[in-house]
Amino acid sequence: MSPDDQPDENERFVADLRGGTPLLGPAPDSVRAAARAAYAMRRPEALLAAVREDSAHRPPPGLRDAALDPGLRFLTFEAGDWTIRLEITAHDDLRDITGRVSPAGCPDVEIRHPRGRHREPVDRTGAFVARDIDRGPLSLLLRPPGGRPVTTDWIAI
């Protein structure tokens, strides 16, 4: 067989896409466990607060140095009248989260991750702090008194 008779790389790639050799193997157990945990924590009745700003993609205006510090990240989530701002600080495999919920009035925020969930108190101005959160997927859940729950998109921290 001559080299001209060998399928080129593009032909092998197209064959793989058509159902030949799988391009990716099965997901690792840790990824499947995180997906199951996220699915189990879903709240279909909740208002979803989507990421509007993320310094990992674009530093906020006026915070030029944030893009230079890989241990610091700023996020803003929005849903209806709700705004949730987070500052995430990395130290080793743990993260500290300082946040503010607007409008204020939620008594606490639930931090949700694959290994469980816990609540942190929110003060009268809407501020909260969560320390030593494991690196990985994370979502927040707010339960405003007398209102519809608000949950954030899942993000990797």
C-alpha positions, 0 to 999 in steps of 0.5 A: 500500500502506498502512502497515497492509499492511506486515509488522511487525517481529515478523513479519519476525523470525519469517520470518527464523527460518523460513529467510528472511534469515540473522540472522548471516553466516559466522564470521570466518576467525579464529573458524573457525581457532580452532575448528579448532585447539581441535578438533585439540587435543582429548583425548577420553581426558582428564578434563575440568576444568570451570570452578567459579568465575570472577571475571569472573562473580562475584568470589571471597569476600573479593576484592571488589576483583577485580570492579573491576579488569578486568585481573585474573581468578581461575578455578577448575577442578575434575575429580574430585580435581583442582583448578586455580586460575588468576590471570590478569593482562592487560597490553595484548593479552597475559596472564600466568597464575599457577596452582596444581595440586592435588594437586601432582605434575605435572612441567609444564602445557601451555598450549594456544591457537589459535596453538600450545602450550607447556609451563611447569614446575610446582614441587613445590607445584603452582605454575606461571607462564606469561607473555605469553600471547596474548589469546584462547581457552585450555585447559590440559593436565596429564599426571600421571605414571602417571595419566589426563590432565586438560584444562580447559574452553576459556576466553577470556582 
